[in-house]
Amino acid sequence: MTKTFAELGLSAELNKALSENGFEAPFPIQEAAIPLVLQGKDVIGQAHTGTGKTAAFGLPILARVSNEGPVQALVLVPTRELAVQVTTEISRLAKYTGIRTVAIYGGQSINIQNEKLQRGVQIVVATPGRLIDHIKQGSIILDDVKFVVMDEADRMLDMGFIDDIKFILFYVNEDRQTCLFSATMPPEILRLAEEYMKEIEHVRLNEEEVTLDTIEQSYLVVEEREKFRHLCDFIRKNRDAKAQTIVFAATKQRADRVAHQLKRDGFSAIAIHGDLTQRQRDQAMFKFRKGTEDILVATDIAARGIDVPAVGNVINYDIPDDPNVYFHRIGRTARAGAEGKAISLVSAERIADMERILAQTTLPIRKLNDEMGIAVPVAQPRSYGGGGYRNRQSYGGGYGSRGYGGGGGYGGGGYGGNRGYGGGGRGGGYGGGRRGGYGGQRRGGYGGGRRGGYGRSNYGGY
C-alpha cells in the first residue's frame, strides 16, 4: 500500500513544500529509497528520469542537512540542463528549511558561481568538469560533505566523466553516505559502486514502473529522403494544443537542418545542441518550456535531463545505435505516469538497430508500414567512404564501419582507436593533492590542459 510522505518520516516543513508543489503521494522510487537514505544507507536506485528520483534523494538530504555551515551535500550530474533542473526542484522542496542550493556547471561565469558560494550554500549540484575547476582554485571545500549523489551515472560514464568522479570522491571524506541513480547498470557503473560505496541497498524499478508502459511506441521503415515528409505528417496528426514534441537527430548539423525545414514549413521549432552557446541553449529551453516553441529538435547530449511535463510526443528522426539511448529518449514524454507517444523513423539501413531495440523490451512497439500501406524499402550497401571524419574526434574508417579509430584525435595521443587520452598530461595526472595525489593513469594522465589530452573544454561543462 502506498504511503504518504508524512509516513515516510519527513518533517512538517518538507511536507508543507511537497503539498504546495502538488506532491500528493510518493512515487515507487521515492517510497522505496527515502526510508533507506534517511537511515544512512548507501543506495543504488535504477530508474529512468520522470519517475521522481530527484525527490527520492533530495528529500532525505534536506531532512538531514543543517541550514547553517559549509557545503554538506554534493549532487553530481552529467549536463548543465540537469544541474539547473535538479537545483530548481531541490530549492522548491527546501522552501521552508532555510537550506540553500547552488548549481555549478560550465558555460556560466565562474566568478558568478564564486559569489553564490561565498554567500553560503549547503547543497551543491554540479557537473564534474566545472566542480574540478572550483576544487583546484579552492572555491569549494569538500571536507564537510557527508552526502554524495551521482545522478544519471550511466550518462556520466558515456560522456567520459568516470575518472573525474573518482578525482572528486578523492577529496570527500570516506565516511560519507553515497547514493547512485542510473537508468541502466553497465559493468563500469557497478565497479564504481563497489569501489566507492559500502553495504549497498538496491532499489530497482522494472519497465512498467518506469512509465514506459504509458508510452504508445511505434516505428515506420522509410527511405531516408522520405523522412522529413513523414515527420511533418506525424506532427500534424498528433498535434495537440497542450502537447509539445521533441525530435531527436543524430548530429548537430542535422538538428539545425530539421529545425530550419520545420520552420520553413510553418511549424514552431527550435534546435538545441552542443555547438550553441550557453546563453543560446538557455534561451531555447526557456522558449520551449514556456510554449513559445512547440517543437524542440535536439541531439542526445543536449537533451539529456530535460524534464518538460507538456511533452506529449517524441520522434526519433534518427534512431540511436544503443537501445539504452532509445529508452532514455522516449522517457522525455509520459512524465510521472502521464501518457505519451514515441515514433521512430527508420531507414532501411538501420533496421538491424531497430531490431536490437525491439529485443530489449517486452513492451509493444508497433510497426506502422502495413497499416499505412507503405512498403519496406530495400537497404542499400552501407559504405560511406574510407577517409573518415577527422574533426577533433578523429572518427576514421567512415560512418559505414562505425570505426572510431584512426590517429589524431584529442591532443595527438588520440581519442580514437585505443582511447588514449594522452599527450603531455598535467605532470602525470592531477597529483599533488592530499593522500599523495590522484596520479598518472590512462597513459600519461588526464592530458595537458584543454587541448593536449582530455580537454574538458571539448565537453563544455557537460
C-alpha positions as CSV (number, residue, x, y, z in Angstrom):
1,M,0.0,0.0,0.0
2,T,1.4,3.4,-1.0
3,K,2.4,5.5,2.0
4,T,2.0,9.3,2.4
5,F,5.1,11.5,2.6
6,A,4.3,12.1,6.2
7,E,4.5,8.4,6.9
8,L,8.0,8.3,5.3
9,G,9.2,10.3,8.3
10,L,9.7,13.7,6.7
11,S,9.4,17.0,8.6
12,A,6.5,19.3,8.6
13,E,8.5,21.9,6.6
14,L,9.2,19.4,3.9
15,N,5.6,18.1,3.8
16,K,4.3,21.7,3.5
17,A,6.6,22.3,0.5
18,L,5.5,19.0,-1.0
19,S,1.9,19.9,-0.7
20,E,2.4,23.4,-2.3
21,N,4.2,21.8,-5.2
22,G,1.5,19.3,-5.9
23,F,3.1,16.1,-4.5
24,E,0.2,14.0,-3.2
25,A,1.7,10.6,-2.6
26,P,5.2,9.2,-3.2
27,F,6.1,7.6,-6.5
28,P,7.6,4.0,-6.2
29,I,11.2,5.1,-6.3
30,Q,10.5,7.7,-3.5
31,E,8.7,5.2,-1.3
32,A,11.5,2.7,-1.6
33,A,14.5,5.0,-1.5
34,I,13.6,7.7,1.0
35,P,13.5,5.5,4.2
36,L,16.8,3.9,3.2
37,V,18.6,7.2,2.7
38,L,17.1,8.6,5.9
39,Q,18.6,5.5,7.7
40,G,22.0,6.5,6.4
41,K,22.3,3.6,3.9
42,D,24.2,3.8,0.6
43,V,21.6,3.3,-2.1
44,I,21.7,2.4,-5.8
45,G,18.5,3.3,-7.5
46,Q,17.8,2.1,-11.0
47,A,15.1,4.3,-12.6
48,H,14.6,6.5,-15.6
49,T,14.0,10.2,-15.5
50,G,10.4,11.3,-14.9
51,T,9.9,8.8,-12.1
52,G,10.5,11.2,-9.2
53,K,14.1,10.3,-8.4
54,T,15.3,13.8,-7.7
55,A,12.9,14.0,-4.7
56,A,13.9,10.4,-3.8
57,F,17.4,11.7,-2.9
58,G,16.6,15.4,-2.4
59,L,14.1,15.0,0.4
60,P,16.2,12.8,2.7
61,I,19.2,15.0,2.1
62,L,17.1,18.1,3.1
63,A,15.9,16.2,6.2
64,R,19.4,15.6,7.4
65,V,21.4,18.7,6.3
66,S,21.8,21.7,8.6
67,N,20.8,25.1,7.2
68,E,24.0,26.6,8.6
69,G,27.6,25.9,7.8
70,P,29.5,24.9,4.7
71,V,28.7,22.6,1.8
72,Q,27.3,19.3,3.3
73,A,25.8,17.6,0.2
74,L,27.1,17.1,-3.3
75,V,25.0,16.0,-6.3
76,L,26.9,15.2,-9.5
77,V,25.1,15.3,-12.8
78,P,26.1,14.9,-16.5
79,T,24.7,18.1,-18.0
80,R,24.1,21.8,-17.4
81,E,20.4,21.4,-18.0
82,L,20.1,18.6,-15.4
83,A,22.1,20.7,-12.9
84,V,19.7,23.6,-13.3
85,Q,16.7,21.2,-13.1
86,V,17.8,19.4,-10.0
87,T,18.7,22.6,-8.3
88,T,15.3,24.1,-9.0
89,E,13.5,21.1,-7.7
90,I,15.5,20.8,-4.5
91,S,15.2,24.6,-3.9
92,R,11.4,24.3,-4.1
93,L,11.4,21.4,-1.6
94,A,13.8,23.4,0.7
95,K,11.5,26.5,0.7
96,Y,10.7,26.3,4.5
97,T,14.1,24.8,5.6
98,G,16.5,27.7,5.1
99,I,18.8,25.3,3.2
100,R,20.5,26.9,0.2
101,T,21.4,25.0,-3.1
102,V,23.5,26.2,-6.0
103,A,24.1,24.9,-9.5
104,I,27.7,24.7,-10.7
105,Y,28.3,24.0,-14.4
106,G,30.4,25.0,-17.4
107,G,29.3,27.8,-19.7
108,Q,28.5,30.1,-16.8
109,S,30.9,32.6,-15.4
110,I,33.0,31.0,-12.6
111,N,33.1,34.4,-10.8
112,I,29.3,34.5,-10.6
113,Q,29.4,31.0,-9.1
114,N,32.1,32.1,-6.6
115,E,29.8,34.9,-5.5
116,K,27.0,32.5,-4.8
117,L,29.3,30.1,-3.0
118,Q,30.6,32.9,-0.8
119,R,27.1,33.7,0.4
120,G,26.9,30.3,1.9
121,V,25.3,27.1,0.5
122,Q,24.7,23.7,1.9
123,I,24.0,21.7,-1.2
124,V,26.0,21.9,-4.5
125,V,24.6,20.4,-7.7
126,A,27.5,20.2,-10.2
127,T,28.8,18.9,-13.5
128,P,32.1,17.1,-12.9
129,G,34.3,19.3,-15.0
130,R,33.3,22.6,-13.5
131,L,33.4,21.2,-10.0
132,I,37.0,20.2,-10.5
133,D,37.8,23.8,-11.6
134,H,36.4,25.0,-8.3
135,I,38.2,22.4,-6.3
136,K,41.5,23.3,-7.9
137,Q,41.1,27.0,-7.3
138,G,39.9,26.4,-3.7
139,S,36.5,28.0,-4.0
140,I,34.7,24.8,-3.0
141,I,36.0,22.8,0.0
142,L,34.5,19.3,0.4
143,D,35.8,18.5,3.9
144,D,32.3,18.7,5.4
145,V,30.4,16.9,2.7
146,K,28.6,13.9,4.2
147,F,26.2,13.1,1.3
148,V,27.2,12.4,-2.3
149,V,24.7,11.6,-5.1
150,M,25.7,10.5,-8.6
151,D,22.6,11.1,-10.7
152,E,22.3,9.6,-14.2
153,A,25.6,7.8,-13.7
154,D,25.3,5.8,-16.9
155,R,25.3,9.0,-18.9
156,M,28.3,10.4,-17.0
157,L,30.0,7.1,-18.0
158,D,29.0,7.6,-21.6
159,M,30.4,11.2,-21.6
160,G,33.7,10.2,-20.1
161,F,33.3,11.6,-16.6
162,I,34.1,8.5,-14.5
163,D,37.7,9.5,-13.9
164,D,36.6,13.0,-13.0
165,I,34.1,11.4,-10.5
166,K,36.9,9.4,-8.9
167,F,39.0,12.5,-8.6
168,I,36.2,14.4,-6.9
169,L,35.5,11.5,-4.5
170,F,39.2,11.5,-3.5
171,Y,38.5,14.9,-1.9
172,V,35.4,13.8,0.0
173,N,35.5,12.1,3.4
174,E,35.4,8.3,3.2
175,D,32.7,8.1,5.8
176,R,30.2,9.9,3.6
177,Q,26.9,8.5,2.6
178,T,26.7,7.8,-1.2
179,C,23.8,7.3,-3.5
180,L,23.9,6.4,-7.2
181,F,21.0,6.7,-9.6
182,S,21.1,5.3,-13.1
183,A,18.6,4.1,-15.8
184,T,21.0,1.3,-16.8
185,M,23.7,-0.6,-14.9
186,P,26.6,-1.3,-17.2
187,P,29.6,-3.1,-15.6
188,E,31.7,0.0,-15.2
189,I,29.0,1.6,-13.0
190,L,28.8,-1.5,-10.8
191,R,32.5,-1.4,-10.4
192,L,32.4,2.2,-9.5
193,A,29.8,1.5,-6.9
194,E,31.7,-1.5,-5.5
195,E,34.8,0.7,-5.1
196,Y,33.2,3.8,-3.5
197,M,30.1,2.6,-1.8
198,K,29.5,0.4,1.2
199,E,26.7,-2.0,2.4
200,I,24.7,-1.1,-0.7
201,E,20.9,-1.2,-0.7
202,H,19.4,-1.7,-4.2
203,V,16.2,-0.1,-5.4
204,R,15.2,-1.2,-8.9
205,L,12.1,-0.3,-10.8
206,N,11.0,-2.5,-13.7
207,E,10.0,-1.0,-17.0
208,E,6.3,-0.9,-16.1
209,E,7.1,1.2,-13.0
210,V,9.4,3.4,-15.1
211,T,6.4,4.9,-17.0
212,L,7.4,3.4,-20.4
213,D,4.2,1.4,-20.4
214,T,2.2,4.6,-20.7
215,I,4.0,5.4,-23.9
216,E,2.5,4.3,-27.2
217,Q,5.6,3.2,-29.2
218,S,5.7,2.7,-32.9
219,Y,8.1,2.9,-35.9
220,L,8.0,3.3,-39.6
221,V,10.6,2.0,-42.1
222,V,11.1,4.5,-44.8
223,E,13.6,5.7,-47.4
224,E,15.9,8.4,-46.0
225,R,14.7,11.0,-48.4
226,E,11.1,10.5,-47.3
227,K,11.8,11.0,-43.6
228,F,11.1,14.7,-43.4
229,R,7.7,14.3,-45.1
230,H,6.7,11.6,-42.6
231,L,8.0,13.7,-39.8
232,C,5.7,16.6,-40.8
233,D,2.7,14.2,-41.2
234,F,3.2,12.7,-37.7
235,I,3.5,16.2,-36.1
236,R,0.3,17.3,-37.8
237,K,-1.7,14.2,-36.9
238,N,-0.5,14.2,-33.3
239,R,-0.7,18.0,-32.8
240,D,-2.3,18.9,-29.5
241,A,-2.7,22.3,-28.1
242,K,-1.4,21.1,-24.8
243,A,1.3,18.7,-26.0
244,Q,4.8,19.6,-27.2
245,T,7.2,17.5,-29.3
246,I,10.9,16.6,-29.1
247,V,12.6,15.4,-32.3
248,F,15.9,13.6,-31.9
249,A,18.5,14.0,-34.6
250,A,21.9,12.2,-34.9
251,T,24.1,15.2,-35.3
252,K,24.2,19.0,-34.6
253,Q,24.1,19.8,-38.3
254,R,21.1,17.6,-38.8
255,A,19.3,19.1,-35.8
256,D,19.8,22.6,-37.3
257,R,18.7,21.5,-40.7
258,V,15.5,19.7,-39.5
259,A,14.5,22.7,-37.3
260,H,15.1,25.1,-40.2
261,Q,13.0,23.0,-42.5
262,L,10.2,22.7,-40.0
263,K,10.1,26.5,-39.5
264,R,10.1,26.9,-43.3
265,D,7.0,24.7,-43.5
266,G,5.2,26.7,-40.9
267,F,6.0,24.8,-37.7
268,S,7.1,26.5,-34.5
269,A,10.5,24.8,-33.9
270,I,13.9,25.4,-32.4
271,A,17.1,23.4,-32.2
272,I,19.3,22.7,-29.2
273,H,22.8,21.1,-29.4
274,G,26.3,21.4,-28.1
275,D,27.5,23.9,-30.6
276,L,25.2,26.6,-29.2
277,T,26.5,28.9,-26.5
278,Q,25.1,28.5,-23.0
279,R,23.0,31.6,-23.5
280,Q,21.5,30.3,-26.7
281,R,20.8,26.9,-25.1
282,D,19.1,28.6,-22.1
283,Q,17.0,30.8,-24.4
284,A,16.0,27.7,-26.5
285,M,14.9,25.8,-23.4
286,F,13.1,28.9,-22.0
287,K,11.1,29.2,-25.2
288,F,10.3,25.5,-25.2
289,R,9.3,25.3,-21.6
290,K,7.2,28.5,-21.9
291,G,5.5,27.1,-25.0
292,T,6.7,29.8,-27.4
293,E,8.2,27.0,-29.4
294,D,6.2,23.8,-29.8
295,I,8.9,21.6,-31.2
296,L,12.4,21.0,-29.9
297,V,14.9,19.4,-32.3
298,A,17.7,18.0,-30.2
299,T,20.8,15.9,-30.1
300,D,21.2,13.3,-27.3
301,I,23.7,15.2,-25.1
302,A,21.8,18.5,-25.3
303,A,18.5,16.8,-24.4
304,R,19.8,14.8,-21.5
305,G,17.9,15.6,-18.3
306,I,15.3,17.7,-20.0
307,D,12.1,17.5,-18.0
308,V,9.1,19.3,-19.6
309,P,5.8,17.9,-18.4
310,A,4.0,19.2,-21.5
311,V,6.0,16.9,-23.9
312,G,3.4,14.5,-25.4
313,N,5.4,13.2,-28.4
314,V,9.0,12.1,-29.0
315,I,10.0,11.5,-32.6
316,N,13.3,9.7,-33.4
317,Y,14.2,11.3,-36.7
318,D,17.4,9.1,-36.4
319,I,17.3,6.1,-34.2
320,P,20.3,5.6,-31.9
321,D,22.9,2.8,-32.1
322,D,22.4,2.0,-28.4
323,P,19.0,0.6,-27.3
324,N,19.5,2.3,-23.9
325,V,19.7,5.7,-25.6
326,Y,16.4,4.9,-27.2
327,F,14.7,4.3,-23.8
328,H,16.3,7.5,-22.5
329,R,14.9,9.4,-25.4
330,I,11.4,8.2,-25.2
331,G,11.4,8.9,-21.4
332,R,11.2,12.6,-22.3
333,T,7.4,12.0,-22.7
334,A,4.9,10.4,-20.4
335,R,6.4,12.2,-17.4
336,A,5.4,10.9,-14.0
337,G,2.8,8.4,-15.3
338,A,1.2,10.6,-18.0
339,E,0.5,9.2,-21.5
340,G,2.7,9.9,-24.5
341,K,3.7,8.8,-28.0
342,A,7.1,7.8,-29.3
343,I,7.6,7.4,-33.1
344,S,10.8,6.3,-34.8
345,L,11.6,6.9,-38.4
346,V,13.9,4.0,-39.5
347,S,15.8,3.9,-42.7
348,A,16.3,0.5,-44.4
349,E,20.0,0.6,-43.4
350,R,19.1,0.9,-39.7
351,I,16.6,-2.0,-39.5
352,A,19.1,-4.1,-37.6
353,D,19.5,-1.3,-35.0
354,M,15.7,-1.2,-34.6
355,E,15.6,-4.9,-34.1
356,R,18.1,-4.6,-31.3
357,I,15.8,-2.1,-29.6
358,L,12.8,-4.5,-30.1
359,A,14.8,-7.3,-28.4
360,Q,15.5,-5.2,-25.3
361,T,11.9,-4.7,-24.2
362,T,8.8,-6.7,-23.6
363,L,6.6,-3.7,-24.2
364,P,4.9,-3.4,-27.6
365,I,6.4,-1.3,-30.4
366,R,4.1,-1.2,-33.4
367,K,5.4,-1.4,-36.9
368,L,3.3,1.0,-39.0
369,N,4.2,0.0,-42.5
370,D,1.4,-2.4,-43.1
371,E,-1.4,-0.3,-41.6
372,M,-0.1,2.8,-43.5
373,G,0.3,0.8,-46.8
374,I,4.0,1.7,-47.1
375,A,6.4,-0.9,-48.4
376,V,9.6,-1.6,-46.6
377,P,12.4,-0.2,-48.7
378,V,15.4,-2.3,-49.6
379,A,18.7,-1.4,-47.8
380,Q,21.5,0.0,-49.9
381,P,25.1,-1.1,-49.4
382,R,26.3,0.6,-46.3
383,S,29.7,2.0,-47.2
384,Y,30.2,5.7,-46.8
385,G,33.9,6.0,-47.7
386,G,37.2,5.2,-46.1
387,G,38.7,8.5,-45.1
388,G,36.5,9.2,-42.1
389,Y,35.6,12.4,-40.3
390,R,38.5,13.9,-38.5
391,N,37.2,17.0,-36.8
392,R,38.5,16.8,-33.3
393,Q,37.5,13.2,-32.5
394,S,39.1,11.5,-35.5
395,Y,36.4,9.1,-36.3
396,G,38.4,7.4,-39.0
397,G,37.2,4.5,-41.1
398,G,34.0,6.0,-42.3
399,Y,30.4,6.0,-41.0
400,G,29.7,2.7,-42.5
401,S,32.2,0.8,-40.3
402,R,31.3,2.8,-37.2
403,G,35.0,2.8,-36.5
404,Y,36.1,5.5,-34.1
405,G,39.8,5.0,-34.6
406,G,42.3,6.4,-36.9
407,G,45.0,8.6,-35.5
408,G,44.9,12.2,-34.4
409,G,42.1,12.8,-32.0
410,Y,42.4,14.7,-28.8
411,G,45.9,16.0,-28.2
412,G,47.9,13.8,-30.5
413,G,47.5,10.8,-28.2
414,G,44.3,10.1,-30.0
415,Y,40.8,9.8,-28.6
416,G,40.1,7.3,-31.3
417,G,41.4,3.8,-31.6
418,N,42.8,2.9,-28.3
419,R,41.1,5.7,-26.4
420,G,44.3,7.1,-25.0
421,Y,43.7,10.5,-23.5
422,G,47.4,11.1,-23.9
423,G,49.6,13.9,-24.8
424,G,51.6,15.8,-22.1
425,G,49.5,15.1,-19.1
426,R,49.4,17.7,-16.3
427,G,52.6,16.4,-14.7
428,G,51.4,12.8,-14.6
429,G,47.9,13.2,-13.5
430,Y,46.1,15.5,-11.2
431,G,48.6,14.6,-8.4
432,G,49.8,16.8,-5.6
433,G,46.6,16.6,-3.6
434,R,46.2,15.2,-0.2
435,R,46.9,11.5,0.3
436,G,49.5,11.6,-2.4
437,G,47.6,12.7,-5.4
438,Y,45.4,11.0,-7.9
439,G,48.0,10.2,-10.2
440,G,49.1,9.3,-13.8
441,Q,46.5,6.9,-15.2
442,R,45.3,6.4,-18.8
443,R,48.7,6.6,-20.5
444,G,50.0,9.9,-19.3
445,G,47.3,11.2,-17.1
446,Y,44.4,13.5,-17.8
447,G,46.1,15.4,-20.5
448,G,47.9,18.6,-20.9
449,G,45.4,21.4,-20.5
450,R,42.3,21.8,-22.5
451,R,43.8,20.8,-25.9
452,G,46.6,18.3,-25.5
453,G,44.7,15.4,-23.8
454,Y,41.5,15.1,-22.0
455,G,40.5,18.6,-22.9
456,R,37.3,19.2,-20.8
457,S,36.5,22.2,-22.9
458,N,35.5,19.8,-25.7
459,Y,32.6,18.8,-23.4
460,G,31.9,22.4,-22.4
461,G,30.8,21.5,-18.9
462,Y,28.6,18.6,-19.7
